[in-house]
Amino acid sequence: MKQLTLVSFYGPKNTAFVEYMDALHSEIKKSELAAWYRPYDIDQIHGTLIGLEKLVGFQEHFNRNIWEKDGLKRLMQTDCILEIIERYLEETIIRMGGIQKGTSAFHSWGRDPYDRMFNIQADRLNINGWPYTAQADEVRCAESLVDLRSAFYQQANIQHKYHQQKDNDFYMVLGRLDFKGLSAREIETTCKPAMRALKKTITEKMSTKLLELKLAIDNTFLVQYEDKDLNRRRSKSWNIEVLRSNPDFIQQLYDDRMPKLIPEEQHAIG
């Protein structure tokens, strides 16, 4: 069935965003993994704030993550989503890259942020950024995304997939690796070393290149999808402002009572 998620920067991007992603794609395409790399379209790349997936098989809109993690059926309270976004997200700045080796002012999943800026997880190539605040001329990580995701759980019965980890990451998938046709031995002897080399190259590249992204209402979107990669041709999106005029919009989507709205043309964001 079609599911919903809440994301930022889905659709057209500004010049700085495009140039940053192009620089990373260029390094990947120069690597030994180039033949197996399947980059996402620039408009498809996004940062997930929180998934809004419902439990399949029930008319009621039970939150899927709460069921999978806790075995409890909790009805999602989607009428407060816009209020949560406005309270916890507006004006948050995300820093992608620009972190030097040895930086340990904060940790991401128990690791230094330098080591977490770029990762290859299974077949996905991910980059991570974090919210920050400047205090006394020192840049420090803020807990903005942890607070946002916690508010969704406490007020709306919507649990982040990595709720227990107090996840403060803002992650984006650049593309995937397709090793179809390769033997397990070829993947182990050829691809795995190339993946380690690429991680080193991209991490070093990102440490010298900083991209700041301002989270705001105008670049926050509801996406209705069938494929987890949010392929633009098979997904529909609406700016989160749609909830201001129609608080029942999400309920209507899940009830298959499609609101008579055309997905908005999205301006350049980033």
DOBA-895270 format. One record per residue: residue in one letter; y negated, x, z negated of N, C-alpha, C, O, CB in turn. Coordinates in steps of 0.05 Angstrom, whole numbers, padded with zeros to 5 digits, always signed. Atoms other than C-alpha are relative to their C-alpha. Glycine has a CB too. Layout:
! residues N
AYXZYXZYXZYXZYXZ
...
END
This chain:
! residues 270
M+00024+00017+00000+00000+00000+00000-00025+00017+00000-00024+00041-00006+00000-00019-00024
K+00025-00014+00001-00073+00020+00006-00009+00003-00029-00008-00016-00045-00021-00015+00017
Q+00010-00006+00026-00101+00053-00056-00030+00007+00001-00041+00010+00023+00016+00023-00013
L+00028-00007+00002-00171+00071-00080-00004+00025-00017+00011+00031-00035-00016-00024-00012
T+00007-00023+00015-00203+00134-00105-00031+00002+00000-00044-00009+00017+00013+00025+00011
L+00029-00004+00002-00273+00155-00126-00006+00030+00005+00004+00047-00009-00011-00009-00028
V+00005-00028-00009-00300+00218-00092-00029+00005+00004-00046-00013+00005+00016+00006+00025
S+00027-00008-00008-00363+00257-00077+00002+00017+00025+00022+00030+00031-00013+00017-00023
F+00004-00016-00024-00387+00289-00012+00021-00006+00021+00032+00012+00034+00002+00029-00007
Y-00018+00009-00021-00341+00248+00034-00016-00009+00023-00032-00028+00021+00019-00022-00010
G+00016+00007-00024-00370+00245+00104-00016+00024+00009-00010+00047+00002-00018-00024-00007
P+00017-00021-00011-00425+00285+00139-00011+00018-00023-00017+00008-00044-00023-00011+00016
K+00009-00019+00020-00448+00348+00102-00027+00013+00010-00033+00012+00034+00021+00022-00005
N+00024-00014-00008-00514+00386+00101+00007+00028+00011+00030+00037+00009-00019+00002-00023
T-00005-00026-00013-00522+00454+00135+00012+00021-00019+00030+00035-00012-00026+00011+00011
A-00010-00020+00019-00510+00496+00072+00029-00004-00006+00045+00015-00007-00017-00001-00026
F-00028+00007+00006-00445+00460+00057+00017+00008+00024+00038+00021+00020+00003-00031-00005
V-00016-00006-00024-00420+00467+00129+00003+00030+00004+00025+00040+00010-00013-00012+00025
E-00002-00029-00003-00437+00541+00132+00018+00013-00020+00032+00032-00014-00028+00012-00002
Y-00017-00010+00021-00402+00554+00066+00030-00004+00008+00046+00014+00006-00006-00013-00027
M-00028+00006-00007-00338+00519+00089+00008+00016+00025+00031+00025+00027+00003-00030+00005
D-00006-00015-00025-00342+00552+00158+00007+00029-00007+00025+00041+00005-00023-00001+00019
A-00005-00028+00007-00344+00621+00125+00028+00003-00012+00042+00022-00007-00021+00009-00021
L-00027-00001+00012-00280+00605+00085+00021-00005+00021+00041+00009+00022+00002-00021-00023
H-00020+00005-00022-00244+00575+00145+00003+00025+00017+00025+00031+00026-00010-00024+00017
S-00001-00023-00017-00262+00637+00184+00018+00022-00011+00033+00035+00003-00028+00012+00004
E-00017-00020+00013-00229+00683+00133+00030-00008+00002+00047+00008+00006-00008+00003-00029
I-00028+00010-00001-00166+00639+00133+00011+00004+00028+00034+00012+00032+00001-00029-00008
K-00009-00003-00028-00163+00640+00209+00004+00029+00009+00017+00034+00029-00019-00014+00018
K-00004-00029-00005-00166+00716+00208+00024+00011-00014+00033+00033-00009-00025+00016-00007
S-00022-00009+00017-00108+00720+00159+00027-00003+00015+00028-00014+00037+00000-00015-00026
E-00027+00002-00012-00034+00725+00173+00011-00028-00002+00032-00034+00009+00019+00019-00015
L-00008+00028+00002-00029+00651+00155-00012-00017+00021-00007-00041+00022-00007-00010-00028
A+00016+00016-00019-00073+00629+00213+00018-00018+00017+00010-00041+00022-00015+00019+00019
A-00017+00016-00017-00015+00604+00255+00011-00026-00013+00018-00045+00000+00024+00016+00010
W-00011+00023+00015+00007+00556+00200-00022-00017-00014-00016-00036-00027+00020+00010-00020
Y+00022+00013+00014-00062+00534+00176-00009-00024+00015-00014-00023+00039-00023+00019-00005
R+00010+00025-00011-00083+00462+00188-00025-00008-00015-00023-00023-00035+00022-00022-00001
P+00024+00006+00015-00156+00456+00167-00007-00029+00001-00002-00043+00021-00023+00016+00011
Y+00011+00027+00000-00186+00390+00147-00026-00001+00016-00040+00019+00017-00004-00010-00029
D+00026+00004-00012-00244+00363+00187-00021+00002-00022-00016-00006-00045-00002-00028+00014
I+00021-00004+00020-00309+00379+00152-00008-00026-00014-00014-00027-00038-00025+00012+00013
D+00007+00025+00012-00324+00305+00141+00021-00011-00019+00015-00028-00035-00006-00021+00022
Q-00023+00009+00016-00256+00296+00108+00000+00014-00027+00010+00003-00047+00026+00005+00014
I+00000-00016+00025-00267+00350+00055-00017-00015-00021-00039-00024-00014-00011+00029+00005
H+00013+00015+00021-00288+00319-00011+00008+00011-00028+00027+00026-00030+00006-00030+00002
G-00008-00007+00027-00286+00328-00086+00007-00026-00015-00008-00045-00015-00023+00014-00015
T-00009+00024+00014-00246+00277-00126-00011+00000-00028-00009+00019-00043+00031-00001-00001
L+00010+00004+00027-00280+00251-00188+00022-00012-00018+00028-00002-00039-00025-00019+00000
I-00023+00012+00014-00223+00205-00210+00014-00020+00018+00001-00034+00034-00010-00015-00026
G-00015+00019-00016-00168+00165-00178-00001-00028-00012-00002-00031-00037+00029+00009+00003
L+00001+00028+00010-00170+00089-00183+00026-00015+00008+00026-00039+00011-00024-00015+00012
E-00024+00012-00010-00098+00077-00162+00012-00020-00020+00012-00016-00044+00021+00022+00005
K-00012+00021+00016-00064+00014-00187+00031+00003+00001+00042+00015+00019-00008-00028+00010
L-00029+00001+00002+00009+00004-00207+00011-00020+00021+00004-00043+00020+00010-00007-00028
V-00011+00017-00021+00047-00023-00147+00021-00019-00011+00037-00012-00029+00012+00018+00023
G-00020+00019+00007+00089-00085-00154-00009-00022-00019+00006-00039-00027+00023+00014-00013
F+00011+00020+00019+00043-00126-00199-00026-00012+00013-00041+00002+00026-00006+00013-00027
Q+00025+00013-00009-00011-00176-00182-00024+00010-00015-00046+00014-00004+00002-00030-00002
E+00021-00011+00017-00052-00150-00240-00006+00029+00007+00011+00043+00018+00007-00002-00030
H+00008-00027-00008-00091-00086-00231+00004+00020-00023-00016+00028-00036-00029+00000+00010
F-00006-00019+00021-00056-00040-00280-00005+00028+00010+00001+00034+00034+00029-00003-00010
N+00005-00028-00008-00077+00033-00279+00026+00016+00003+00042+00017-00016-00019+00013-00020
R-00025-00014-00005-00022+00075-00248+00003+00024-00017+00025+00030-00027+00001+00007+00029
N-00003-00025+00015-00037+00139-00285+00007-00006-00029+00022+00009-00041-00026+00016+00001
I-00007+00006+00028-00035+00106-00354+00029-00008-00001+00043-00001-00020-00018-00023-00010
W-00028+00007+00000+00032+00076-00336+00018+00024+00003+00038+00027-00012+00006-00020+00023
E-00017-00024-00005+00060+00142-00310-00001+00019-00023+00019+00032-00029-00009+00014+00025
K+00003-00019+00022+00034+00183-00369+00009-00012-00027+00022+00002-00043-00029+00009-00002
D-00005+00012+00026+00041+00133-00427+00019-00023+00000+00027-00032-00022-00026-00009-00011
G-00018+00023-00001+00086+00078-00402-00013-00026-00009+00001-00045-00018+00024+00005-00017
L+00015+00024+00009+00032+00026-00417-00013-00013+00024-00023+00000+00042-00021+00007-00021
K+00014+00015-00021+00004-00029-00373-00028-00007-00010-00031-00024-00028+00016-00026+00008
R+00028+00005+00008-00071-00028-00380-00016-00009+00024-00017+00005+00045-00012+00026-00013
L+00016+00011-00022-00116-00071-00337-00026+00017+00004-00040+00022-00016-00007-00029-00005
M+00024-00015-00006-00171-00031-00303-00025-00018-00002-00025-00040+00009+00001+00013+00028
Q+00025+00015+00003-00241-00055-00322-00021+00012+00019-00038+00028+00011-00011+00002-00030
T+00016-00013-00021-00277-00038-00257-00029-00009+00000-00045+00002+00014+00012-00006+00027
D+00027+00010+00000-00340-00077-00273-00020+00020-00013-00044+00017-00011-00002-00026-00014
C+00018-00019+00014-00367-00018-00314-00001+00027+00014-00013+00046+00004+00008+00004-00028
I-00002-00026-00013-00354+00037-00263-00028+00011+00008-00034+00034+00003+00016-00002+00026
L+00026-00010-00008-00425+00041-00236-00017+00009-00024-00031+00029-00023-00016-00022+00015
E+00015-00007+00024-00454+00043-00306+00010+00028-00010-00007+00044-00018+00005-00020-00023
I-00010-00026+00009-00408+00102-00324-00010+00022+00019-00018+00043+00009+00031+00000+00000
I+00010-00020-00019-00427+00139-00260-00030+00007-00006-00037+00030-00006+00003-00011+00029
E+00028-00005+00004-00501+00130-00274-00005+00015-00026-00024+00030-00028-00016-00026+00000
R+00004-00013+00026-00494+00153-00346+00009+00029-00001-00004+00045-00013+00014-00016-00022
Y-00013-00027+00004-00450+00214-00338-00002+00018+00024+00001+00042+00022+00028-00004-00007
L-00002-00017-00024-00455+00238-00266-00027+00008+00011-00031+00030+00021+00015-00015+00021
E+00026-00005-00014-00527+00232-00242-00013+00026-00008-00014+00033-00032-00019-00023-00006
E+00015-00026+00004-00563+00299-00234+00019+00023-00008+00009+00044-00015-00021-00004-00020
T-00018-00022+00006-00500+00340-00248+00001+00020+00023+00003+00011+00046+00028-00011-00006
I-00001-00021-00020-00500+00406-00211+00027+00014-00001+00036+00023-00023-00023+00021-00003
I-00025-00015-00002-00434+00437-00187-00005+00027+00013-00018+00028+00034+00021-00017+00016
R+00002-00026-00012-00430+00511-00174+00027+00008+00012+00047+00009-00002-00009+00021-00021
M-00023-00009-00014-00379+00533-00122-00004+00030+00006-00023+00037+00019+00006-00016+00026
G+00003-00029-00005-00368+00609-00121-00021+00013-00018-00031+00001-00037-00007+00004+00029
G+00020-00015+00015-00416+00662-00147+00009+00009-00027-00008+00017-00043-00024-00017-00003
I-00011-00009+00026-00370+00680-00205+00013+00027+00003+00029+00032+00021+00021-00021-00011
Q-00010-00028-00002-00355+00753-00217+00025+00004-00016+00030-00010-00036-00022+00019-00010
K-00025-00006+00015-00289+00782-00239-00007+00009-00028-00025+00024-00033+00015+00023+00015
G+00004-00007+00028-00284+00788-00314-00017-00021-00015-00019-00020-00039-00014+00026-00002
T+00015+00022+00013-00327+00726-00327+00019-00017-00017+00039-00028-00006-00015-00017+00021
S-00018+00016+00017-00296+00690-00386-00016-00018-00019-00007-00025-00041+00018+00019-00017
A+00017+00017+00017-00353+00646-00412+00013-00027-00004+00007-00041-00023-00027-00004+00013
F-00016+00024+00003-00306+00587-00401+00026+00004+00015+00030+00024+00029-00015-00025+00012
H-00026-00002-00012-00235+00575-00378+00007-00026+00015-00003-00047+00008+00022+00007-00021
S-00010+00023-00015-00202+00529-00328+00030+00001-00001+00043+00019+00010-00010+00000+00030
W-00029+00001+00004-00131+00509-00346+00010+00027-00012+00032+00037-00004+00013-00005+00027
G-00009-00024+00014-00127+00571-00391-00005+00026+00015+00003+00047+00006+00028-00003-00006
R+00004-00025-00016-00149+00620-00337-00030+00004+00004-00046-00015+00003+00014-00002+00027
D+00027-00006-00006-00214+00655-00322-00009-00014+00026+00007-00016+00044-00005+00031+00003
P+00009+00015-00024-00257+00618-00270+00002+00016+00025+00006+00005+00047-00028-00009-00004
Y-00002-00016-00024-00256+00677-00223+00027-00003+00014+00029-00005+00038-00004+00030-00007
D-00027+00003-00011-00181+00669-00215+00006-00028+00009+00026-00033+00023+00020+00008-00022
R-00005+00028-00007-00187+00594-00206-00018-00010+00023-00015-00033+00032-00005-00017-00024
M+00018+00009-00021-00241+00592-00152+00015-00008+00025+00007-00027+00039-00020+00022+00007
F-00016+00007-00023-00189+00591-00097+00030+00002-00007+00039+00021-00020-00006+00020+00024
N-00028+00001+00006-00116+00571-00102+00016-00011+00023+00005-00027+00039+00005-00017-00026
I-00018+00012-00019-00057+00556-00057+00022-00013-00017+00038+00000-00029+00012+00021+00020
Q-00018+00016+00016-00017+00501-00090+00019-00015+00019+00011-00033+00033-00014-00020-00019
A-00019+00011-00019+00047+00484-00052-00011+00006+00028-00012+00029+00036+00005-00031-00004
D+00011-00005-00027+00018+00474+00018-00030-00004+00002-00041-00003+00024+00014-00018+00020
R+00028+00006-00001-00054+00459-00002-00017+00024-00007-00010+00040-00025-00006-00023-00020
L+00019-00021+00005-00112+00508+00000-00024-00013-00014-00039-00028-00001-00008+00015+00026
N+00021+00014+00016-00161+00488-00055-00022+00020-00009-00016+00043-00013+00013-00013-00025
I+00021-00014+00014-00228+00512-00080-00010-00016-00023-00010-00041-00023-00024+00007+00020
N+00009+00013+00025-00255+00497-00149-00029+00008-00006-00037+00030-00001+00018+00007-00023
G+00026-00005+00011-00325+00491-00176-00003-00014-00027+00015-00029-00035-00022-00009+00019
W+00004+00011+00027-00354+00471-00244-00029-00008-00004-00047+00004+00006+00010+00020-00021
P+00027+00008+00008-00414+00434-00272-00012+00022-00018+00002+00035-00033-00001-00027-00014
Y+00012-00021+00016-00464+00480-00304-00027-00009-00011-00039-00029-00002-00004+00026+00016
T+00026+00004+00011-00526+00481-00346-00012+00027-00006+00002+00046-00013+00001-00017-00026
A+00014-00026+00005-00578+00536-00354-00014-00001-00027-00031-00019-00032-00021+00006+00023
Q+00012-00001+00027-00597+00554-00425-00009+00028-00006+00007+00047-00005+00021-00010-00022
A+00011-00027+00006-00642+00612-00443+00007+00020+00021+00015+00042+00016+00010+00009-00028
D-00005-00017-00024-00635+00641-00373+00030+00008+00003+00036+00026+00019-00016+00025-00003
E-00029-00006-00003-00559+00641-00381+00014-00025+00011+00010-00048+00000+00012+00008-00028
V-00015+00023-00012-00515+00597-00337+00026-00004-00016+00042+00014-00019+00005+00006+00030
R-00024+00006+00015-00461+00562-00377+00013-00025+00012+00000-00042+00024-00007-00005-00029
C-00014+00024-00010-00408+00512-00358-00006-00024-00017-00005-00022-00042+00031+00006+00001
A+00004+00025+00014-00423+00441-00377+00026-00016+00000+00043-00011+00016-00024-00017+00012
E-00024+00016+00002-00371+00389-00397-00003-00027+00015+00009-00046+00008+00007-00005-00029
S+00007+00025-00013-00399+00337-00349+00024-00016+00011+00025-00040+00007-00019+00005+00022
L-00023+00015-00012-00334+00320-00313+00020-00008-00021+00032-00029-00018+00013+00018+00021
V-00018+00009+00023-00293+00319-00377-00011-00025-00012+00003-00044-00017+00002+00023-00021
D+00012+00024+00012-00343+00270-00406+00002-00024+00018+00008-00046+00009-00030+00006-00006
L-00002+00022-00019-00344+00228-00343+00028-00012+00000+00032-00036-00002-00007+00009+00028
R-00027+00009-00001-00268+00224-00339+00010-00012-00026+00026-00031-00026+00019+00023+00008
S-00007+00012+00026-00261+00210-00413-00012-00028-00003+00000-00046-00013-00010+00018-00023
A+00013+00026+00001-00311+00153-00407+00015-00021+00017+00017-00044+00009-00029+00002+00010
F-00016+00018-00017-00269+00122-00351+00024-00009-00016+00032-00033-00014+00008+00014+00026
Y-00024+00007+00015-00209+00124-00396-00006-00019-00024+00007-00039-00028+00014+00025-00011
Q+00007+00015+00024-00243+00097-00458-00013-00027+00005-00008-00046-00009-00019+00017-00017
Q+00015+00025-00005-00286+00044-00426+00012-00017+00022+00008-00042+00022-00028+00007+00007
A-00009+00015-00024-00250+00024-00362+00031+00000+00003+00041-00011+00022-00012+00011+00024
N-00029-00002-00003-00176+00038-00375+00009+00013+00026+00028+00005+00039+00013-00028-00003
I-00006-00015-00024-00176+00087-00317+00003+00029-00009-00015+00042-00018-00023-00003+00022
Q-00006-00026+00010-00142+00152-00333+00001+00021+00023+00013+00016+00044+00027+00000-00015
H-00001-00022-00019-00153+00217-00296+00028+00012+00001+00042+00012-00019-00021+00022-00007
K-00028-00011-00003-00089+00248-00268+00005+00023-00020+00028+00026-00029+00004+00009+00028
Y-00003-00023+00018-00101+00310-00311-00015-00004-00026-00028+00014-00037-00009+00026+00014
H+00015+00008+00025-00129+00274-00372+00008+00018-00023-00010+00026-00038+00006-00029-00006
Q-00008-00015+00023-00088+00313-00422-00010+00029+00000-00012+00041-00021+00031+00000-00002
Q+00010-00027-00003-00114+00379-00395-00030+00002-00004-00041+00024-00003+00008+00011+00027
K+00030+00001+00002-00187+00358-00406-00012+00014+00024-00028+00033+00021-00009+00013-00027
D+00007-00013-00026-00198+00376-00333-00030-00003+00006-00040-00025+00007+00016-00012+00022
N+00029-00001-00007-00269+00397-00317-00004+00012+00028-00027+00018+00035-00015+00017-00021
D+00001-00011-00027-00253+00422-00247-00011-00020+00020-00006-00044+00019+00027+00010+00009
F+00008+00015-00023-00288+00397-00185+00013+00014+00024+00004+00035+00033-00032-00001+00004
Y-00016-00014-00020-00237+00414-00132-00001-00014+00028-00004-00038+00030+00029+00002-00009
M+00000+00009-00027-00236+00408-00057+00023+00013+00015+00029+00036+00011-00027+00006+00014
V-00022-00011-00017-00178+00416-00008-00012+00007+00027-00024-00010+00041+00023-00021+00003
L+00010-00010-00026-00196+00458+00053+00019-00007+00023+00010-00012+00045-00004+00030-00001
G-00020+00006-00020-00131+00444+00090+00027+00005-00011+00031+00009-00035-00005+00018+00025
R-00028-00003+00008-00056+00453+00089+00014+00021+00017+00005+00028+00038+00015-00027+00002
L-00017-00019-00014-00003+00502+00109+00025-00015+00009+00037-00030-00006+00008+00024-00017
D-00024+00014-00012+00053+00477+00155+00020+00021+00008+00017+00034+00029-00009-00018+00024
F-00021-00020-00006+00114+00522+00153+00024-00012+00013+00046+00000+00013+00008+00014-00026
K-00022+00013-00014+00157+00474+00193+00012+00019+00020-00002+00032+00036-00009-00026+00013
G-00014-00017-00018+00210+00513+00231+00006+00027-00010+00022+00042+00001-00016+00002+00025
L-00006-00027+00012+00210+00574+00186+00022-00003-00020+00025-00023-00034-00026+00011-00014
S-00022+00000+00019+00270+00592+00145-00011+00007-00028-00033+00017-00030+00022+00021+00008
A+00009-00007+00028+00266+00600+00069-00004+00030-00003-00022+00038-00017+00022-00010-00020
R+00003-00029+00001+00275+00675+00079-00027+00009+00013-00041+00026+00002+00023+00014+00013
E+00026-00007-00014+00216+00679+00128-00024-00008-00017-00043+00007-00019-00001-00014+00027
I+00022+00008+00018+00172+00640+00080-00003+00019-00023-00025+00027-00030+00004-00029-00011
E+00001-00017+00024+00191+00685+00022-00009+00028+00007-00025+00040-00007+00028+00002-00012
T+00006-00027-00007+00185+00751+00059-00026+00004+00016-00039+00025+00014+00022+00012+00016
T+00024-00002-00017+00127+00737+00106-00024-00016-00011-00046-00006-00014+00006-00009+00028
C+00022+00018+00007+00086+00677+00082-00010+00005-00029-00034+00005-00034+00009-00028+00003
K+00008-00003+00028+00086+00689+00007-00018+00025-00004-00039+00022-00017+00024+00003-00018
P+00019-00023+00002+00056+00760+00012-00027-00006+00013-00048+00002+00003+00012+00025+00012
A+00025+00007-00014+00005+00733+00061-00017-00019-00017-00042-00017-00016+00005-00013+00027
M+00015+00019+00018-00014+00677+00012-00013+00016-00023-00036+00009-00030+00020-00021-00011
R+00012-00016+00021-00026+00728-00043-00023+00016+00010-00044+00019-00003+00021+00019-00013
A+00022-00016-00012-00068+00771+00003-00024-00018+00006-00047-00010+00002+00009+00013+00026
L+00022+00018-00006-00109+00710+00025-00014-00009-00025-00039-00011-00026+00011-00025+00015
K+00013+00007+00025-00122+00689-00047-00019+00022-00009-00041+00016-00017+00022-00005-00022
K+00017-00023+00008-00150+00758-00061-00025+00000+00018-00048+00004+00008+00015+00027+00002
T+00023-00001-00019-00194+00756+00002-00020-00022-00004-00044-00017-00006+00011-00001+00029
I+00018+00023+00003-00222+00686-00008-00014+00001-00027-00038-00005-00029+00016-00026+00002
T+00012-00002+00027-00234+00697-00083-00023+00020+00001-00044+00015-00010+00021+00008-00021
E+00021-00020-00002-00273+00760-00068-00024-00010+00016-00047-00005+00010+00011+00026+00013
K+00021+00011-00017-00312+00724-00013-00016-00020-00016-00041-00020-00015+00012-00014+00024
M+00014+00020+00015-00329+00666-00059-00017+00012-00023-00038+00001-00030+00019-00020-00012
S+00015-00013+00022-00352+00713-00115-00028+00009+00009-00046+00012-00007+00016+00024-00011
T+00026-00009-00010-00409+00735-00069-00016-00022+00013-00039-00018+00021+00005+00022+00021
K+00014+00022-00013-00427+00667-00041-00001-00024-00019+00020-00034-00028+00015-00008+00026
L+00004+00022+00018-00456+00612-00085-00009-00025+00016-00028-00024+00032-00020+00007-00022
L+00009+00026-00011-00461+00539-00064-00004-00019-00023+00014-00023-00039+00021-00011+00021
E+00006+00020+00021-00495+00489-00109+00000-00028+00012-00013-00033+00032-00027+00006-00014
L-00003+00028-00010-00478+00415-00100-00010-00018-00022-00002-00017-00045+00029-00006+00007
K+00011+00019+00019-00518+00360-00134+00014-00026+00002+00012-00040+00022-00030-00003+00004
L-00013+00026+00000-00476+00300-00153-00020-00022-00005-00038-00019-00022+00022+00000-00022
A+00019+00022+00003-00513+00235-00146+00013-00026+00011+00034-00025+00024-00026+00006+00015
I-00010+00026-00009-00504+00161-00131+00003+00000+00031+00022-00011+00041-00019-00022-00008
D+00000+00002-00029-00520+00171-00057+00022+00017+00013+00026+00014+00037-00026+00008+00011
N-00022-00015-00012-00462+00220-00047+00026-00006-00015+00045+00011-00014-00006+00030+00000
T-00024+00008+00014-00410+00183-00089+00011-00025+00015-00003-00044+00020-00006-00006-00030
F-00012+00020-00017-00361+00139-00051+00027-00011-00011+00043+00004-00023+00005+00011+00027
L-00026+00012+00002-00304+00091-00060+00015+00004+00026+00003-00002+00048-00002-00031-00008
V-00016-00004-00025-00249+00108-00010+00026-00016-00003+00041-00012-00022+00005+00030+00005
Q-00026+00014-00001-00192+00061+00008+00017+00016+00020+00009+00020+00043-00004-00030+00010
Y-00016-00018-00016-00136+00103+00035+00030-00008+00001+00040-00022-00016-00002+00029-00010
E-00029+00002-00002-00064+00104+00058+00012+00028-00002+00034+00031-00013+00009-00012+00027
D-00009-00027+00002-00057+00180+00064-00016+00014-00022-00041+00011-00023-00003+00015+00027
K+00014-00014+00022-00074+00224+00004-00021+00019+00009-00040+00026-00006+00020+00014-00018
D+00019-00019-00010-00112+00272+00048-00027-00013+00008-00046+00000+00016+00011+00015+00023
L+00024+00015-00007-00164+00217+00061-00009+00005+00029-00033+00008+00034-00022+00006-00019
N+00007-00002-00028-00161+00225+00136-00020-00021+00008-00016-00045+00002+00026-00002+00018
R+00022+00019-00005-00225+00193+00161+00008-00023+00019-00003-00045+00017-00023+00014+00011
R-00007+00021-00019-00191+00155+00217+00018-00021-00013+00021-00043-00002+00015+00013+00023
R-00018+00019+00013-00143+00121+00168-00010-00009-00027+00005-00020-00043+00028+00012-00002
S+00012+00007+00025-00190+00110+00110-00026-00015+00004-00039-00012+00025-00004+00025-00018
K+00026+00013-00001-00251+00067+00095-00015+00008-00025-00003+00011-00047+00004-00031+00001
S+00016-00009+00023-00308+00086+00050-00025-00016-00003-00036-00026+00017-00007+00030+00002
W+00024+00014+00006-00367+00053+00016-00015+00016-00021-00003+00026-00040+00005-00029-00009
N+00016-00012+00021-00424+00083-00024+00004-00017-00025+00006-00041-00024-00030+00002+00008
I-00005+00013+00026-00415+00067-00098-00021-00021-00006-00017-00039-00023+00001+00021-00022
E+00021+00020+00003-00480+00027-00094+00009-00029+00006-00003-00048-00003-00024+00006+00017
V-00010+00026-00007-00439-00030-00065+00007-00016-00025+00007-00041-00025+00025+00002+00018
L-00007+00014+00025-00418-00046-00137-00024-00013-00014-00021-00031-00031+00013+00019-00019
R+00024+00011+00012-00490-00062-00155-00004-00029+00009-00011-00047-00006-00025+00016+00007
S+00003+00027-00011-00492-00123-00109+00026-00017-00002+00025-00041-00001-00009+00001+00028
N-00025+00014+00002-00418-00139-00116+00018+00013-00020+00035+00030-00013+00014-00001+00028
P-00016-00013+00021-00387-00119-00183+00030-00004+00003+00046+00011-00008-00008-00010-00027
D-00029+00006-00004-00320-00150-00161+00011+00013+00025+00034+00007+00033+00004-00030+00002
F-00008-00012-00025-00316-00107-00099+00028+00013-00001+00045+00009+00016-00020+00021+00009
I-00026-00014+00002-00257-00064-00123+00022-00020-00004+00044-00017+00008-00001+00020-00024
Q-00020+00021+00004-00219-00125-00148+00007-00014+00026+00030-00019+00032-00010-00020-00021
Q-00005+00014-00026-00228-00158-00080+00016+00018+00019+00033+00008+00034-00027-00007+00012
L-00015-00018-00017-00202-00096-00044+00029+00000-00008+00047-00002+00009-00012+00028-00001
Y-00027-00001+00009-00140-00094-00087+00014-00027+00003+00039-00029+00005+00001+00008-00029
D-00011+00026-00004-00130-00169-00080+00004-00007+00029+00013-00028+00037-00017-00022-00013
D-00002+00004-00029-00132-00160-00005-00019-00022+00009-00013-00036+00029+00029-00005+00009
R+00021+00019-00008-00193-00205-00003-00023+00016+00010-00044+00018-00003-00009-00019-00024
M+00019-00019-00010-00231-00157+00041-00028-00010+00001-00034-00030+00016+00009+00009+00028
P+00028+00009-00001-00306-00164+00028-00010+00003+00029-00003+00021+00043-00017+00015-00019
K+00010+00000-00027-00344-00179+00092-00023+00021+00002-00046+00014+00004-00010-00028+00008
L+00019-00022-00001-00377-00111+00093+00011+00021+00020+00035+00025+00021-00005+00013-00028
I-00008-00022-00018-00376-00056+00145-00004+00026-00015-00026+00030-00027-00015-00001+00027
P+00004-00025+00013-00365+00014+00117-00027+00013+00009-00033+00013+00033+00023+00020+00005
E+00026-00009-00006-00433+00046+00113+00000+00026+00017+00018+00042+00014-00015+00005-00025
E+00005-00025-00013-00457+00100+00160-00011+00019-00021-00030+00013-00034-00019-00002+00025
Q+00007-00018+00021-00462+00160+00115-00018+00022+00010-00013+00035+00030+00025+00012-00014
H+00019-00021-00008-00521+00208+00119+00011+00027-00009+00030+00028-00025-00028-00004-00011
A-00009-00027+00007-00512+00283+00112-00003+00004-00030-00024-00002-00041-00015+00022+00015
I+00000-00003+00029-00494+00300+00040+00009+00028-00007+00021+00042+00010+00018-00020-00013
G-00008-00026+00009-00482+00362+00000-00022+00013-00016-00019+00036-00026+00008+00018+00023
END
